Amino acid sequence: MKKVTKAVIPVAGMGTRFLPITKSVAKEMLPIVDKPTLSYIIDEAVASGITDILLITSPYKKIIEDYFDVNYELEKRMEERGKIEELEILGNIKGNVNIYFIRQGEPLGSGHAIRLAKTFVGNDPFAVLYGDDIMKSDVPALKQLIDTYEKNNANIIGCMEVDKNLVSRYGIVSFADESTNKIKTIVEKPKQEEAPSNIAGLGRYIVKPEIFDILEKISKGACGEYQFTDAMKELMKEQDFYACIMDATYYDTGSKLGYLKATLDYALERDDLKEPLKEYLKERIEK
């Protein structure tokens, strides 16, 4: 069984829910305290043992490439001014991982974006992480998926239990065997009364390379785009899929409320911000 060492992160979305700022700033680069949202996701991948990451960007997101590139002029100035701490921060941006880029020329959906990773992936199993979804946990969420993959030698979908009133917002898992978490299929955004469970797939996947054969054949689905979920549903007819119920706190940073929650929670864990922020929040609540 091959190890999972490669990850694909689609970051080509337009970020319309955060307009007007996303007219000029990629939504994945919006900061959670002082690090871009995308940086937290890459940190999770690295902590899970990923060594190579492909970011699928768009022609309008050069800011992402610039962030993960070396800025010699800035680093030289920091060195000349003796700003060693700041220089170390800049040096730690990429961490111990190789980051590659490819552009999705037009917005044709997640399935089309991931299909562009075929050459990068080769014949290896690989992880997919969505750029809107931050998972905060003691054991990295992706590491939990990798452990489940190694146990079952099967495709894995990262899942969490959601409120039954909210199932219509997610892809909901239908189980073939609840005792083993073996998946039968995914029902996309079902009505509450028609949902097969309240276990939702949430932005973390490990899939085998045979997915590309399907990605090259599927038709357009929801929103007139090629959907990754549709390809996984087809692959389920040929290969096993299991749910990994992630032990994590999930933040949908593609929504304003989710983004604000993540910012507050991460700030409240910072020694330099925790106490003054608590005091400020207390004052605001009491007003």
Secondary structure, 3 states (H helix, E strand, C coil): CCCCCEEEEECCCCCHHHCCHHHCCCHHHCEECCEEHHHHHHHHHHHCCCCEEEEEECCCCHHHHHHHCCCHHHHHHHHHCCCHHHHHHHHCCCCCCEEEEEECCCCCCHHHHHHCCHHHHCCCCEEEECCCEEEECCCCHHHHHHHHHHHHCCEEEEEEECCHHHHHHCEEEEEEECCCCEEEEEEECCCHHHCCCCEEEEEEEEECCCHHHHHCCCCCCHHHCCCHHHHHHHHCCCCCEEEEECCCEEEECCCHHHHHHHHHHHHCCCCCCHHHHHHHHHHHHHC
